[in-house]
Protein backbone atom coordinates (compact mmCIF):
# COMPACT_ATOMS: atom_id res chain seq x y z
CA UNK A 1 0.00 0.00 0.00
CA UNK A 2 1.51 3.39 -0.94
CA UNK A 3 2.42 5.80 1.81
CA UNK A 4 -0.10 8.66 2.24
CA UNK A 5 1.08 11.99 0.90
CA UNK A 6 0.07 15.36 2.30
CA UNK A 7 -1.90 17.67 0.03
CA UNK A 8 -0.03 20.60 -1.44
CA UNK A 9 0.02 23.53 0.96
CA UNK A 10 -1.04 26.87 -0.58
CA UNK A 11 2.43 28.27 0.23
CA UNK A 12 3.98 25.51 -1.89
CA UNK A 13 1.80 25.93 -4.97
CA UNK A 14 3.47 26.73 -8.26
CA UNK A 15 3.50 30.39 -9.22
CA UNK A 16 0.69 29.88 -11.77
CA UNK A 17 -1.51 27.91 -9.36
CA UNK A 18 -1.05 30.46 -6.59
CA UNK A 19 -1.67 33.45 -8.84
CA UNK A 20 -4.84 31.91 -10.26
CA UNK A 21 -6.24 31.76 -6.71
CA UNK A 22 -5.36 35.40 -5.97
CA UNK A 23 -6.75 38.82 -6.72
CA UNK A 24 -4.50 41.83 -7.17
CA UNK A 25 -5.04 45.50 -6.54
CA UNK A 26 -2.68 48.38 -7.18
CA UNK A 27 -2.74 51.56 -5.19
CA UNK A 28 -0.66 54.55 -4.19
CA UNK A 29 1.20 54.69 -0.91
CA UNK A 30 3.17 57.42 0.77
CA UNK A 31 6.75 57.00 1.80
CA UNK A 32 10.22 57.23 0.27
CA UNK A 33 10.56 57.70 -3.44
CA UNK A 34 10.10 61.42 -3.74
CA UNK A 35 7.83 63.11 -6.20
CA UNK A 36 7.69 60.03 -8.45
CA UNK A 37 6.13 57.91 -5.73
CA UNK A 38 2.55 59.16 -5.91
CA UNK A 39 2.30 59.64 -9.68
CA UNK A 40 1.66 55.97 -10.38
CA UNK A 41 0.08 53.13 -8.47
CA UNK A 42 3.15 51.12 -7.53
CA UNK A 43 1.85 49.53 -4.32
CA UNK A 44 0.48 46.01 -4.78
CA UNK A 45 -2.09 44.29 -2.58
CA UNK A 46 -2.59 40.57 -3.14
CA UNK A 47 -5.42 38.52 -1.62
CA UNK A 48 -5.59 34.73 -1.61
CA UNK A 49 -9.30 34.24 -2.32
CA UNK A 50 -9.77 30.77 -0.76
CA UNK A 51 -8.34 31.82 2.62
CA UNK A 52 -8.77 35.59 2.63
CA UNK A 53 -5.10 36.06 3.53
CA UNK A 54 -3.95 39.45 2.27
CA UNK A 55 -0.50 41.02 1.96
CA UNK A 56 0.95 44.10 0.35
CA UNK A 57 4.21 45.68 -0.68
CA UNK A 58 4.89 49.31 -1.42
CA UNK A 59 8.52 49.94 -0.54
CA UNK A 60 9.80 49.97 -4.14
CA UNK A 61 9.02 52.41 -6.92
CA UNK A 62 8.58 49.49 -9.31
CA UNK A 63 5.17 47.83 -9.39
CA UNK A 64 6.78 44.59 -10.61
CA UNK A 65 9.18 44.50 -7.66
CA UNK A 66 6.35 45.26 -5.25
CA UNK A 67 4.23 42.49 -6.80
CA UNK A 68 7.05 40.01 -6.38
CA UNK A 69 7.53 41.02 -2.73
CA UNK A 70 3.78 40.89 -2.03
CA UNK A 71 3.60 37.34 -3.44
CA UNK A 72 6.54 36.23 -1.27
CA UNK A 73 4.86 37.79 1.77
CA UNK A 74 1.63 36.02 0.84
CA UNK A 75 3.44 32.68 0.76
CA UNK A 76 4.86 33.41 4.22
CA UNK A 77 1.47 34.46 5.58
CA UNK A 78 -0.12 31.31 4.16
CA UNK A 79 2.63 29.17 5.70
CA UNK A 80 1.88 30.71 9.09
CA UNK A 81 -1.91 30.77 8.98
CA UNK A 82 -3.00 27.69 7.04
CA UNK A 83 -2.60 24.25 8.63
CA UNK A 84 -3.00 21.15 6.49
CA UNK A 85 -3.27 17.55 7.64
CA UNK A 86 0.11 15.83 7.66
CA UNK A 87 -0.63 12.10 7.49
CA UNK A 88 1.62 9.98 9.68
CA UNK A 89 3.70 8.27 8.58
CA UNK A 90 4.61 10.12 5.44
CA UNK A 91 7.75 11.01 3.58
CA UNK A 92 8.74 14.68 3.54
CA UNK A 93 8.09 16.47 0.25
CA UNK A 94 10.62 16.26 -2.54
CA UNK A 95 11.45 19.93 -1.88
CA UNK A 96 12.18 19.16 1.77
CA UNK A 97 14.24 16.10 0.84
CA UNK A 98 16.26 18.18 -1.63
CA UNK A 99 17.09 20.70 1.11
CA UNK A 100 17.72 18.27 4.00
CA UNK A 101 21.05 16.58 3.48
CA UNK A 102 22.74 14.53 6.19
CA UNK A 103 20.10 15.55 8.80
CA UNK A 104 20.97 19.22 8.14
CA UNK A 105 18.74 21.89 6.68
CA UNK A 106 20.26 25.12 5.44
CA UNK A 107 18.11 27.82 3.87
CA UNK A 108 17.80 31.57 4.20
CA UNK A 109 14.48 33.04 5.30
CA UNK A 110 14.63 35.19 2.15
CA UNK A 111 14.88 32.23 -0.24
CA UNK A 112 11.86 31.52 -2.45
CA UNK A 113 11.57 27.97 -1.00
CA UNK A 114 11.44 29.16 2.62
CA UNK A 115 7.63 29.61 2.91
CA UNK A 116 6.87 26.14 1.50
CA UNK A 117 9.43 24.51 3.80
CA UNK A 118 8.11 26.49 6.78
CA UNK A 119 4.54 25.37 6.04
CA UNK A 120 5.67 21.74 5.89
CA UNK A 121 7.63 22.01 9.14
CA UNK A 122 4.67 23.63 10.93
CA UNK A 123 2.20 21.06 9.59
CA UNK A 124 4.51 18.24 10.68
CA UNK A 125 5.03 19.78 14.13
CA UNK A 126 1.25 20.15 14.46
CA UNK A 127 0.74 16.48 13.48
CA UNK A 128 3.22 15.46 16.18
CA UNK A 129 1.47 17.60 18.84
CA UNK A 130 4.45 20.01 18.85
CA UNK A 131 6.98 17.38 19.86
CA UNK A 132 9.78 18.85 17.75
CA UNK A 133 12.01 15.83 18.27
CA UNK A 134 9.40 13.55 16.69
CA UNK A 135 8.74 16.09 13.93
CA UNK A 136 12.46 16.38 13.19
CA UNK A 137 12.78 12.59 12.96
CA UNK A 138 9.79 12.51 10.59
CA UNK A 139 11.38 15.23 8.44
CA UNK A 140 14.81 13.58 8.43
CA UNK A 141 16.70 16.37 10.19
CA UNK A 142 18.14 16.77 13.66
CA UNK A 143 16.02 18.46 16.32
CA UNK A 144 18.60 21.25 16.51
CA UNK A 145 18.32 21.86 12.77
CA UNK A 146 14.51 21.98 12.93
CA UNK A 147 14.60 24.38 15.88
CA UNK A 148 17.09 26.68 14.12
CA UNK A 149 15.00 26.60 10.97
CA UNK A 150 11.79 27.50 12.85
CA UNK A 151 13.57 30.27 14.75
CA UNK A 152 14.23 32.04 11.44
CA UNK A 153 10.57 33.08 11.47
CA UNK A 154 9.71 34.91 14.68
CA UNK A 155 5.92 34.53 14.17
CA UNK A 156 6.31 30.77 13.57
CA UNK A 157 8.49 30.37 16.65
CA UNK A 158 6.02 32.30 18.80
CA UNK A 159 3.14 30.16 17.49
CA UNK A 160 5.04 26.93 18.23
CA UNK A 161 5.64 28.07 21.82
CA UNK A 162 1.99 29.15 22.31
CA UNK A 163 0.83 25.76 21.06
CA UNK A 164 3.33 23.96 23.28
CA UNK A 165 2.18 25.91 26.33
CA UNK A 166 -1.48 25.15 25.56
CA UNK A 167 -0.51 21.45 25.71
CA UNK A 168 1.37 21.89 29.00
CA UNK A 169 4.74 21.44 27.25
CA UNK A 170 7.59 23.68 28.25
CA UNK A 171 8.28 26.59 25.88
CA UNK A 172 11.42 26.37 23.80
CA UNK A 173 14.10 29.02 23.96
MDTraj code that builds the backbone (N, CA, C; nanometers):
import mdtraj as md
import numpy as np

residues = "UNK UNK UNK UNK UNK UNK UNK UNK UNK UNK UNK UNK UNK UNK UNK UNK UNK UNK UNK UNK UNK UNK UNK UNK UNK UNK UNK UNK UNK UNK UNK UNK UNK UNK UNK UNK UNK UNK UNK UNK UNK UNK UNK UNK UNK UNK UNK UNK UNK UNK UNK UNK UNK UNK UNK UNK UNK UNK UNK UNK UNK UNK UNK UNK UNK UNK UNK UNK UNK UNK UNK UNK UNK UNK UNK UNK UNK UNK UNK UNK UNK UNK UNK UNK UNK UNK UNK UNK UNK UNK UNK UNK UNK UNK UNK UNK UNK UNK UNK UNK UNK UNK UNK UNK UNK UNK UNK UNK UNK UNK UNK UNK UNK UNK UNK UNK UNK UNK UNK UNK UNK UNK UNK UNK UNK UNK UNK UNK UNK UNK UNK UNK UNK UNK UNK UNK UNK UNK UNK UNK UNK UNK UNK UNK UNK UNK UNK UNK UNK UNK UNK UNK UNK UNK UNK UNK UNK UNK UNK UNK UNK UNK UNK UNK UNK UNK UNK UNK UNK UNK UNK UNK UNK".split()
xyz = np.array([
    [0.0841, -0.1179, 0.0000],
    [0.0000, 0.0000, 0.0000],
    [0.0886, 0.1242, 0.0000],
    [0.0649, 0.2209, -0.0887],
    [0.1512, 0.3392, -0.0941],
    [0.1343, 0.4248, 0.0312],
    [0.2423, 0.4919, 0.0654],
    [0.2417, 0.5799, 0.1815],
    [0.1558, 0.7029, 0.1529],
    [0.0728, 0.7471, 0.2489],
    [-0.0096, 0.8655, 0.2235],
    [0.0775, 0.9893, 0.2044],
    [0.0351, 1.0756, 0.1155],
    [0.1083, 1.1995, 0.0897],
    [0.0229, 1.3182, 0.1311],
    [0.0839, 1.4171, 0.1943],
    [0.0068, 1.5360, 0.2295],
    [-0.0353, 1.6123, 0.1044],
    [-0.1472, 1.6832, 0.1144],
    [-0.1901, 1.7667, 0.0027],
    [-0.0977, 1.8871, -0.0071],
    [-0.0921, 1.9461, -0.1231],
    [-0.0026, 2.0597, -0.1439],
    [-0.0531, 2.1804, -0.0655],
    [0.0335, 2.2332, 0.0160],
    [0.0018, 2.3526, 0.0956],
    [-0.0057, 2.4736, 0.0025],
    [-0.0962, 2.5685, 0.0290],
    [-0.1037, 2.6871, -0.0584],
    [0.0297, 2.7608, -0.0727],
    [0.1136, 2.7592, 0.0308],
    [0.2432, 2.8272, 0.0232],
    [0.3394, 2.7564, -0.0713],
    [0.3097, 2.6296, -0.1030],
    [0.3985, 2.5510, -0.1885],
    [0.3461, 2.5364, -0.3307],
    [0.2353, 2.6017, -0.3618],
    [0.1802, 2.5935, -0.4965],
    [0.2758, 2.6560, -0.5977],
    [0.2669, 2.6103, -0.7210],
    [0.3469, 2.6731, -0.8264],
    [0.3002, 2.8177, -0.8416],
    [0.3826, 2.8967, -0.9024],
    [0.3495, 3.0388, -0.9218],
    [0.2147, 3.0545, -0.9925],
    [0.1946, 2.9781, -1.1003],
    [0.0691, 2.9883, -1.1769],
    [-0.0521, 2.9473, -1.0937],
    [-0.0386, 2.8373, -1.0191],
    [-0.1506, 2.7911, -0.9355],
    [-0.1848, 2.8932, -0.8272],
    [-0.0813, 2.9480, -0.7649],
    [-0.1052, 3.0457, -0.6591],
    [-0.1699, 3.1714, -0.7168],
    [-0.1142, 3.2217, -0.8255],
    [-0.1670, 3.3451, -0.8839],
    [-0.3103, 3.3302, -0.9324],
    [-0.3468, 3.2110, -0.9788],
    [-0.4843, 3.1911, -1.0261],
    [-0.5844, 3.1937, -0.9113],
    [-0.5362, 3.1739, -0.7881],
    [-0.6236, 3.1764, -0.6712],
    [-0.6192, 3.3116, -0.5996],
    [-0.5554, 3.4104, -0.6621],
    [-0.5363, 3.5405, -0.5975],
    [-0.6016, 3.6527, -0.6765],
    [-0.6332, 3.7587, -0.6055],
    [-0.6749, 3.8824, -0.6721],
    [-0.5712, 3.9888, -0.6380],
    [-0.5502, 4.0791, -0.7329],
    [-0.4498, 4.1831, -0.7168],
    [-0.5144, 4.3199, -0.7258],
    [-0.4575, 4.4122, -0.6507],
    [-0.5041, 4.5499, -0.6540],
    [-0.3793, 4.6382, -0.6486],
    [-0.3788, 4.7431, -0.7257],
    [-0.2680, 4.8380, -0.7175],
    [-0.3211, 4.9667, -0.6574],
    [-0.2340, 5.0340, -0.5870],
    [-0.2742, 5.1564, -0.5189],
    [-0.1524, 5.2445, -0.4987],
    [-0.1758, 5.3628, -0.4502],
    [-0.0660, 5.4548, -0.4185],
    [-0.0417, 5.4513, -0.2693],
    [0.0824, 5.4643, -0.2319],
    [0.1199, 5.4687, -0.0907],
    [0.2193, 5.5822, -0.0707],
    [0.2188, 5.6376, 0.0462],
    [0.3168, 5.7422, 0.0770],
    [0.4452, 5.6757, 0.1241],
    [0.5482, 5.7527, 0.1329],
    [0.6749, 5.6995, 0.1797],
    [0.7889, 5.7464, 0.0925],
    [0.9066, 5.6805, 0.1051],
    [1.0224, 5.7228, 0.0274],
    [0.9990, 5.7035, -0.1216],
    [1.0700, 5.7796, -0.1998],
    [1.0556, 5.7702, -0.3440],
    [1.0358, 5.9056, -0.4068],
    [1.0182, 6.0048, -0.3230],
    [1.0098, 6.1416, -0.3737],
    [0.8865, 6.1682, -0.4560],
    [0.8984, 6.2653, -0.5436],
    [0.7831, 6.3107, -0.6197],
    [0.7310, 6.2056, -0.7176],
    [0.8135, 6.1056, -0.7518],
    [0.7690, 6.0028, -0.8452],
    [0.6788, 5.8998, -0.7783],
    [0.6817, 5.8954, -0.6477],
    [0.6131, 5.7907, -0.5734],
    [0.4619, 5.7930, -0.5944],
    [0.3997, 5.9081, -0.5870],
    [0.2551, 5.9159, -0.5910],
    [0.1974, 5.9394, -0.7306],
    [0.2804, 5.9401, -0.8330],
    [0.2304, 5.9637, -0.9675],
    [0.1711, 5.8372, -1.0291],
    [0.2177, 5.7231, -0.9851],
    [0.1657, 5.5973, -1.0379],
    [0.1331, 5.5036, -0.9217],
    [0.0473, 5.4079, -0.9508],
    [0.0081, 5.3131, -0.8474],
    [0.1090, 5.1994, -0.8438],
    [0.2095, 5.2126, -0.7583],
    [0.3146, 5.1119, -0.7530],
    [0.2928, 5.0127, -0.6392],
    [0.2120, 5.0467, -0.5413],
    [0.1853, 4.9535, -0.4317],
    [0.0968, 4.8402, -0.4829],
    [0.1244, 4.7181, -0.4351],
    [0.0483, 4.6014, -0.4779],
    [-0.0105, 4.5323, -0.3554],
    [-0.1402, 4.5045, -0.3619],
    [-0.2095, 4.4294, -0.2580],
    [-0.2554, 4.2997, -0.3222],
    [-0.2195, 4.1876, -0.2613],
    [-0.2588, 4.0572, -0.3142],
    [-0.3409, 3.9837, -0.2089],
    [-0.4527, 3.9250, -0.2524],
    [-0.5420, 3.8516, -0.1622],
    [-0.5596, 3.7102, -0.2149],
    [-0.5357, 3.6134, -0.1275],
    [-0.5588, 3.4734, -0.1615],
    [-0.7068, 3.4467, -0.1362],
    [-0.7834, 3.4343, -0.2430],
    [-0.9296, 3.4244, -0.2324],
    [-0.9781, 3.3085, -0.1456],
    [-0.9242, 3.1869, -0.1578],
    [-0.9771, 3.0766, -0.0764],
    [-0.9626, 3.0962, 0.0747],
    [-0.8572, 3.1658, 0.1179],
    [-0.8340, 3.1820, 0.2618],
    [-0.8595, 3.3238, 0.3119],
    [-0.8617, 3.4199, 0.2219],
    [-0.8774, 3.5588, 0.2632],
    [-0.7492, 3.6229, 0.3136],
    [-0.6381, 3.5510, 0.3084],
    [-0.5095, 3.6058, 0.3529],
    [-0.4676, 3.7137, 0.2542],
    [-0.4250, 3.8279, 0.3093],
    [-0.3947, 3.9453, 0.2273],
    [-0.2592, 4.0031, 0.2681],
    [-0.1790, 4.0382, 0.1692],
    [-0.0501, 4.1022, 0.1959],
    [-0.0310, 4.2161, 0.0969],
    [0.0660, 4.2996, 0.1267],
    [0.0953, 4.4096, 0.0347],
    [0.2423, 4.4448, 0.0402],
    [0.2844, 4.5162, -0.0611],
    [0.4209, 4.5678, -0.0678],
    [0.4159, 4.7022, -0.1377],
    [0.4882, 4.7973, -0.0814],
    [0.4892, 4.9309, -0.1415],
    [0.6236, 5.0008, -0.1260],
    [0.7251, 4.9270, -0.0824],
    [0.8523, 4.9937, -0.0538],
    [0.9366, 5.0260, -0.1759],
    [0.9045, 4.9687, -0.2913],
    [0.9797, 4.9970, -0.4136],
    [0.9005, 5.0905, -0.5046],
    [0.9709, 5.1552, -0.5940],
    [0.9022, 5.2414, -0.6919],
    [0.8551, 5.1604, -0.8119],
    [0.8975, 5.0361, -0.8201],
    [0.8582, 4.9494, -0.9309],
    [0.7402, 4.8620, -0.8894],
    [0.6335, 4.8665, -0.9675],
    [0.5173, 4.7832, -0.9386],
    [0.5537, 4.6347, -0.9482],
    [0.6379, 4.5983, -1.0451],
    [0.6779, 4.4585, -1.0613],
    [0.7541, 4.4077, -0.9390],
    [0.8444, 4.4900, -0.8864],
    [0.9184, 4.4501, -0.7665],
    [0.8248, 4.4394, -0.6471],
    [0.7307, 4.5320, -0.6356],
    [0.6345, 4.5257, -0.5255],
    [0.5444, 4.4035, -0.5375],
    [0.5061, 4.3673, -0.6603],
    [0.4230, 4.2488, -0.6804],
    [0.4981, 4.1237, -0.6361],
    [0.6232, 4.1143, -0.6758],
    [0.7054, 4.0005, -0.6376],
    [0.7174, 3.9895, -0.4858],
    [0.7408, 4.1016, -0.4190],
    [0.7531, 4.1020, -0.2730],
    [0.6197, 4.0683, -0.2067],
    [0.5100, 4.1181, -0.2596],
    [0.3776, 4.0895, -0.2034],
    [0.3450, 3.9403, -0.2151],
    [0.3845, 3.8777, -0.3263],
    [0.3603, 3.7342, -0.3445],
    [0.4441, 3.6539, -0.2454],
    [0.5696, 3.6922, -0.2257],
    [0.6541, 3.6234, -0.1274],
    [0.5939, 3.6377, 0.0120],
    [0.5486, 3.7573, 0.0463],
    [0.4860, 3.7788, 0.1774],
    [0.3572, 3.6978, 0.1910],
    [0.2840, 3.6837, 0.0813],
    [0.1631, 3.6021, 0.0836],
    [0.1984, 3.4570, 0.1141],
    [0.3017, 3.4062, 0.0489],
    [0.3439, 3.2679, 0.0761],
    [0.3808, 3.2505, 0.2236],
    [0.4515, 3.3477, 0.2796],
    [0.4864, 3.3409, 0.4224],
    [0.3617, 3.3447, 0.5102],
    [0.2702, 3.4348, 0.4791],
    [0.1473, 3.4464, 0.5576],
    [0.0652, 3.3182, 0.5488],
    [0.0598, 3.2573, 0.4312],
    [-0.0120, 3.1307, 0.4162],
    [0.0562, 3.0199, 0.4966],
    [0.1889, 3.0176, 0.4941],
    [0.2633, 2.9172, 0.5704],
    [0.2320, 2.9274, 0.7192],
    [0.2149, 3.0495, 0.7670],
    [0.1884, 3.0708, 0.9090],
    [0.0423, 3.0486, 0.9469],
    [-0.0498, 3.0780, 0.8576],
    [-0.1906, 3.0773, 0.8977],
    [-0.2714, 2.9563, 0.8519],
    [-0.2235, 2.8819, 0.7560],
    [-0.3004, 2.7686, 0.7038],
    [-0.2350, 2.6379, 0.7488],
    [-0.3099, 2.5563, 0.8229],
    [-0.2598, 2.4247, 0.8628],
    [-0.3288, 2.3188, 0.7797],
    [-0.2498, 2.2264, 0.7296],
    [-0.2997, 2.1154, 0.6488],
    [-0.2728, 1.9855, 0.7237],
    [-0.3558, 1.8850, 0.7018],
    [-0.3268, 1.7549, 0.7637],
    [-0.1924, 1.7027, 0.7129],
    [-0.1182, 1.6437, 0.8021],
    [0.0108, 1.5834, 0.7658],
    [0.0019, 1.4375, 0.8071],
    [-0.0409, 1.3506, 0.7137],
    [-0.0630, 1.2101, 0.7493],
    [0.0646, 1.1460, 0.8036],
    [0.0479, 1.0689, 0.9098],
    [0.1619, 0.9982, 0.9680],
    [0.1432, 0.8491, 0.9418],
    [0.2403, 0.7769, 0.9012],
    [0.3701, 0.8266, 0.8576],
    [0.3637, 0.8741, 0.7129],
    [0.4493, 0.9651, 0.6811],
    [0.4613, 1.0118, 0.5436],
    [0.6039, 1.0575, 0.5186],
    [0.6444, 1.0502, 0.3961],
    [0.7753, 1.1009, 0.3578],
    [0.7672, 1.2523, 0.3453],
    [0.8724, 1.3230, 0.3801],
    [0.8736, 1.4676, 0.3535],
    [0.8631, 1.4925, 0.2030],
    [0.8223, 1.6115, 0.1670],
    [0.8090, 1.6474, 0.0254],
    [0.9438, 1.6365, -0.0449],
    [0.9378, 1.6298, -0.1754],
    [1.0618, 1.6263, -0.2538],
    [1.1433, 1.7532, -0.2319],
    [1.0738, 1.8675, -0.2168],
    [1.1445, 1.9927, -0.1884],
    [1.2206, 1.9812, -0.0573],
    [1.1534, 1.9304, 0.0465],
    [1.2180, 1.9157, 0.1774],
    [1.3374, 1.8205, 0.1647],
    [1.3161, 1.7082, 0.0989],
    [1.4245, 1.6105, 0.0835],
    [1.5432, 1.6699, 0.0090],
    [1.5167, 1.7578, -0.0875],
    [1.6264, 1.8183, -0.1632],
    [1.7059, 1.9175, -0.0784],
    [1.6428, 1.9717, 0.0251],
    [1.7088, 2.0699, 0.1113],
    [1.7716, 2.0085, 0.2351],
    [1.7226, 1.8928, 0.2783],
    [1.7720, 1.8269, 0.3996],
    [1.8734, 1.7205, 0.3599],
    [1.9974, 1.7508, 0.3819],
    [2.1054, 1.6576, 0.3477],
    [2.1833, 1.6242, 0.4746],
    [2.1970, 1.4948, 0.5024],
    [2.2738, 1.4533, 0.6193],
    [2.2165, 1.5075, 0.7492],
    [2.0831, 1.5082, 0.7616],
    [2.0101, 1.5552, 0.8803],
    [2.0289, 1.7055, 0.9046],
    [2.0802, 1.7770, 0.8037],
    [2.0973, 1.9224, 0.8139],
    [2.0049, 1.9911, 0.7157],
    [1.9621, 2.1096, 0.7528],
    [1.8739, 2.1894, 0.6683],
    [1.9273, 2.3315, 0.6688],
    [1.9704, 2.3779, 0.5541],
    [2.0256, 2.5120, 0.5443],
    [1.9496, 2.5890, 0.4381],
    [1.8841, 2.6958, 0.4810],
    [1.8114, 2.7815, 0.3869],
    [1.7907, 2.9176, 0.4513],
    [1.8026, 3.0210, 0.3732],
    [1.7797, 3.1573, 0.4195],
    [1.6298, 3.1842, 0.4255],
    [1.5894, 3.2670, 0.5199],
    [1.4476, 3.3037, 0.5301],
    [1.4040, 3.3950, 0.4158],
    [1.4971, 3.4370, 0.3308],
    [1.4629, 3.5193, 0.2154],
    [1.4564, 3.4377, 0.0866],
    [1.4893, 3.3090, 0.0940],
    [1.4885, 3.2234, -0.0242],
    [1.3441, 3.1923, -0.0639],
    [1.3209, 3.1775, -0.1928],
    [1.1859, 3.1521, -0.2450],
    [1.1250, 3.0235, -0.1892],
    [1.2076, 2.9240, -0.1536],
    [1.1566, 2.7975, -0.0999],
    [1.1210, 2.8050, 0.0486],
    [1.1631, 2.9088, 0.1172],
    [1.1442, 2.9158, 0.2621],
    [0.9975, 2.9018, 0.3045],
    [0.9016, 2.9751, 0.2449],
    [0.7629, 2.9612, 0.2914],
    [0.7073, 2.8190, 0.2780],
    [0.7364, 2.7508, 0.1686],
    [0.6870, 2.6141, 0.1502],
    [0.7475, 2.5197, 0.2539],
    [0.8765, 2.5345, 0.2795],
    [0.9428, 2.4515, 0.3800],
    [0.8899, 2.4822, 0.5201],
    [0.8657, 2.6101, 0.5477],
    [0.8113, 2.6494, 0.6780],
    [0.6724, 2.5890, 0.6980],
    [0.5891, 2.5945, 0.5954],
    [0.4541, 2.5366, 0.6044],
    [0.4626, 2.3870, 0.6344],
    [0.5524, 2.3178, 0.5664],
    [0.5667, 2.1737, 0.5892],
    [0.6149, 2.1445, 0.7303],
    [0.7119, 2.2217, 0.7781],
    [0.7627, 2.2014, 0.9140],
    [0.6532, 2.2268, 1.0178],
    [0.5736, 2.3322, 0.9981],
    [0.4666, 2.3631, 1.0932],
    [0.3562, 2.2583, 1.0896],
    [0.3217, 2.2109, 0.9703],
    [0.2203, 2.1057, 0.9586],
    [0.2679, 1.9773, 1.0264],
    [0.3944, 1.9440, 1.0064],
    [0.4506, 1.8238, 1.0678],
    [0.4560, 1.8382, 1.2198],
    [0.4992, 1.9534, 1.2685],
    [0.5025, 1.9780, 1.4134],
    [0.3614, 1.9680, 1.4718],
    [0.2641, 2.0223, 1.4022],
    [0.1251, 2.0152, 1.4461],
    [0.0784, 1.8690, 1.4525],
    [0.1130, 1.7895, 1.3518],
    [0.0739, 1.6480, 1.3484],
    [0.1356, 1.5700, 1.4637],
    [0.2523, 1.6130, 1.5082],
    [0.3222, 1.5462, 1.6185],
    [0.2944, 1.6143, 1.7527],
    [0.1862, 1.6922, 1.7595],
    [0.1473, 1.7602, 1.8845],
    [0.2606, 1.8456, 1.9407],
    [0.3382, 1.9063, 1.8519],
    [0.4451, 2.0008, 1.8845],
    [0.5621, 1.9385, 1.9593],
    [0.5779, 1.8073, 1.9412],
    [0.6979, 1.7379, 1.9857],
    [0.7982, 1.7542, 1.8719],
    [0.8871, 1.8531, 1.8847],
    [0.9776, 1.8848, 1.7751],
    [1.0791, 1.7755, 1.7486],
    [1.1099, 1.6953, 1.8482],
    [1.2008, 1.5833, 1.8268],
    [1.1368, 1.4809, 1.7329],
    [1.0106, 1.4491, 1.7564],
    [0.9396, 1.3551, 1.6687],
    [0.9218, 1.4142, 1.5290],
    [0.8906, 1.5429, 1.5228],
    [0.8735, 1.6086, 1.3928],
    [1.0056, 1.6090, 1.3162],
    [1.1151, 1.6365, 1.3843],
    [1.2462, 1.6377, 1.3193],
    [1.2807, 1.4994, 1.2644],
    [1.2529, 1.3959, 1.3422],
    [1.2776, 1.2592, 1.2960],
    [1.1949, 1.2304, 1.1713],
    [1.0677, 1.2704, 1.1736],
    [0.9791, 1.2507, 1.0591],
    [1.0339, 1.3223, 0.9351],
    [1.0890, 1.4424, 0.9557],
    [1.1383, 1.5233, 0.8444],
    [1.2813, 1.4876, 0.8033],
    [1.3471, 1.4019, 0.8797],
    [1.4813, 1.3579, 0.8428],
    [1.5914, 1.4571, 0.8743],
    [1.5678, 1.5411, 0.9751],
    [1.6704, 1.6366, 1.0187],
    [1.6879, 1.6223, 1.1697],
    [1.7944, 1.6802, 1.2217],
    [1.8138, 1.6770, 1.3662],
    [1.7174, 1.7761, 1.4318],
    [1.6905, 1.7544, 1.5585],
    [1.6022, 1.8456, 1.6320],
    [1.6624, 1.9855, 1.6331],
    [1.7927, 1.9949, 1.6505],
    [1.8601, 2.1248, 1.6512],
    [1.8396, 2.1972, 1.5188],
    [1.8506, 2.1245, 1.4087],
    [1.8316, 2.1861, 1.2767],
    [1.6883, 2.2350, 1.2589],
    [1.5908, 2.1563, 1.3048],
    [1.4512, 2.1982, 1.2935],
    [1.4258, 2.3213, 1.3787],
    [1.4778, 2.3223, 1.4998],
    [1.4602, 2.4379, 1.5881],
    [1.5227, 2.5623, 1.5255],
    [1.6427, 2.5523, 1.4752],
    [1.7090, 2.6675, 1.4121],
    [1.6312, 2.7171, 1.2911],
    [1.5790, 2.6229, 1.2137],
    [1.4995, 2.6597, 1.0972],
    [1.3744, 2.7364, 1.1402],
    [1.3021, 2.6847, 1.2388],
    [1.1791, 2.7500, 1.2853],
    [1.2073, 2.8861, 1.3490],
    [1.3214, 2.9004, 1.4124],
    [1.3569, 3.0275, 1.4754],
    [1.3834, 3.1374, 1.3726],
    [1.4026, 3.1023, 1.2474],
    [1.4232, 3.2042, 1.1444],
    [1.2975, 3.2876, 1.1222],
    [1.1827, 3.2342, 1.1592],
    [1.0569, 3.3077, 1.1474],
    [1.0040, 3.3333, 1.2877],
    [1.0169, 3.4565, 1.3335],
    [0.9711, 3.4905, 1.4682],
    [0.8230, 3.4571, 1.4896],
    [0.7325, 3.4889, 1.3951],
    [0.5915, 3.4525, 1.4173],
    [0.5706, 3.3007, 1.4283],
    [0.6443, 3.2232, 1.3501],
    [0.6311, 3.0768, 1.3573],
    [0.6800, 3.0263, 1.4918],
    [0.7919, 3.0795, 1.5369],
    [0.8493, 3.0365, 1.6649],
    [0.7550, 3.0717, 1.7804],
    [0.6975, 3.1899, 1.7756],
    [0.6022, 3.2302, 1.8802],
    [0.4797, 3.1389, 1.8785],
    [0.4303, 3.1044, 1.7597],
    [0.3144, 3.0164, 1.7486],
    [0.3449, 2.8783, 1.8052],
    [0.4632, 2.8246, 1.7704],
    [0.5044, 2.6934, 1.8232],
    [0.5015, 2.6966, 1.9758],
    [0.5592, 2.8000, 2.0354],
    [0.5641, 2.8070, 2.1817],
    [0.4255, 2.8251, 2.2433],
    [0.3376, 2.9019, 2.1792],
    [0.1994, 2.9152, 2.2306],
    [0.1289, 2.7801, 2.2279],
    [0.1459, 2.7079, 2.1176],
    [0.0826, 2.5758, 2.1062],
    [0.1412, 2.4774, 2.2070],
    [0.2706, 2.4839, 2.2289],
    [0.3332, 2.3955, 2.3282],
    [0.2802, 2.4265, 2.4678],
    [0.2693, 2.5531, 2.5006],
    [0.2180, 2.5912, 2.6328],
    [0.0741, 2.5466, 2.6505],
    [-0.0078, 2.5562, 2.5446],
    [-0.1478, 2.5147, 2.5561],
    [-0.1596, 2.3637, 2.5782],
    [-0.0539, 2.2886, 2.5499],
    [-0.0512, 2.1445, 2.5710],
    [0.0318, 2.1077, 2.6941],
    [0.0580, 2.2052, 2.7780],
    [0.1373, 2.1886, 2.9003],
    [0.2788, 2.1358, 2.8728],
    [0.3346, 2.1743, 2.7564],
    [0.4745, 2.1443, 2.7254],
    [0.5549, 2.2704, 2.7545],
    [0.6778, 2.2503, 2.7937],
    [0.7590, 2.3685, 2.8252],
    [0.7897, 2.4461, 2.6972],
    [0.7929, 2.5806, 2.7068],
    [0.8277, 2.6594, 2.5883],
    [0.9748, 2.6382, 2.5533],
    [1.0049, 2.6508, 2.4276],
    [1.1422, 2.6369, 2.3804],
    [1.2081, 2.7731, 2.3740],
    [1.3378, 2.7743, 2.3964],
    [1.4101, 2.9017, 2.3957],
    [1.4683, 2.9303, 2.2603],
])
top = md.Topology()
chain = top.add_chain()
for i, resn in enumerate(residues, 1):
    res = top.add_residue(resn, chain, resSeq=i)
    for name in ("N", "CA", "C"):
        top.add_atom(name, md.element.get_by_symbol(name[0]), res)
traj = md.Trajectory(xyz[None], top)
